[in-house]
Amino acid sequence: MRLAENVAMAVASTMTAERPRGGTLMSSQEVSASAHDAFALICQVEKWPVWLSFLKSARRVDSGTLALGSEIALRSAIPGEAEELYEVDRYLSGFMLSLVGAYSIRRRIDFRVESKSATSKVVIRVDYPAYGGALGALVDRLTARRRIEAALMDSLVHFKGLVEFGSDKDAVLEDF
């Protein structure tokens, strides 16, 4: 009996570790492009509003290359202040870019690119707090979170189109 309980607990803990937390929004998309090309487009912060439809603007606060500690200011449809400051807290060149809110560690945006044989998989995870207790969480689930979840799925379709567009990769988004 004890062995069966331990196995059941191990299976349950494995299942919850793979699933995002209740407040986390996550979406993924297969793209017919190399992981290098997909990650290069992700690293162009100023162009995020072109394909991330829940963002109104994105700008680098500091200059130089995108790296650990870089600061990014975002205006978005995510509930909170008009402009939120984020900091790059995880960066693995070609594979992962993770932003955490500068004033709230519960605000997080993660971009991950997984290299497949002929394609790549792009995964975006957005996490933000819903304040106001159970009622605030319910209102958020019925209003903002639903819109942001739909926008996140649409955004990855836009991203797919941009990263796969044409043979001249430098011409993509040239006029933005």
Secondary structure as UniProt FT lines:
FT   HELIX           2..18
FT   TURN            22..23
FT   STRAND          24..31
FT   HELIX           35..42
FT   HELIX           45..47
FT   HELIX           48..51
FT   TURN            53..54
FT   STRAND          55..60
FT   TURN            68..69
FT   STRAND          71..76
FT   STRAND          84..92
FT   TURN            93..95
FT   STRAND          96..101
FT   TURN            105..106
FT   STRAND          108..115
FT   STRAND          120..127
FT   HELIX           133..142
FT   HELIX           144..164
FT   HELIX           169..171
FT   TURN            172..175
//
